[in-house]
Amino acid sequence: MNTWKQRLLTNWHLMRMVRLGLGLMMLVMGIQSKEWAIGLFSVFFLYQAITDTGCCGSSGCNTPVRKSRTPSDATPIEYEEIK
């Protein structure tokens, strides 16, 4: 339970606030216009804001860092002369 409390109360950045504002705005708009689809879509943004996740999840869009190859690690290249 302590981790959920920490997740809710810490690490608030601009994108998380934008998701919260967009989710709340869409929820109010969906309730006023009685559109259930807008209300369900707003739940998606509210979930992202509350749990601090993105569309890809936690670091889902990051590419792995490639280790630089040193000359000692490189395999020797063999050349064949064509005449």
N, C-alpha and C positions, 0 to 999 in steps of 0.2 A: 504493500500500500504506500510505503514511503517513496518508492520510485515513481509511482503515478503522480504523487504530490510534487515531487521534484520536477518531473517532466512538464507538468502544467504551469508551474510557477517560475521556471528558469528558461534561459535560452530563447527569449522572444526577439526575433529579428524582423526586418521589414517584410519579407515574404510571408512570414507566419501571420503578421498583423493584417496583411492584404487578404489572405485567405479567410481570416476570421471576419473581417469587414464584409467581404464579398458573400460569404456564407450567410451572415446575419441579414444583409440586405436582400438576398434572394429568398431567404426564408420568410421575411416580412412581406415581400412582394408576392410570393406564392400563396400566403395565407389571405392577403387582401384580395387577390384576383381569383382565389379558389382553384388554383392550378396545382394539382398534386405532382406533376412532373417537375416543375420548378422547385417545389419543396423537397423532393427527393434529390435533385441535383445539388441543392444547397447543403444537404446533409453530407454529401461528399466533401465539400469545401470545409465544413465545420469539423468533420472527422480529421482532415488533414491538418487543420489549425490546432486542434486539441492534442493530437498525438505527435505533431511535428514531423510528419512524413510528407513526401512528395508523391508525384504520380508513379515514380519508379520505386518507391520504398526508400529505405535508408541506404543512401549511397548506391542506389541501383543503376544510375546512369554513369557512374564513374568508370573510367577505363583503367585496367591494371597498369601500374607503373612498370615499364620495361627496364630491366637491368641493362646497363651499358656493357657491351662486350669489350673486353680488353684484347689486345693482340695475342696474348698468350692463350686465351680461351678460344680464339677463332680456329676453325679447322683449316688446314692448308688447302689452297685451291690448285688443282692440277690442270695444266693447259696442254692441249694437244695441237700440234702444228699441222695445218692442212695445206697441202701444196697442189 
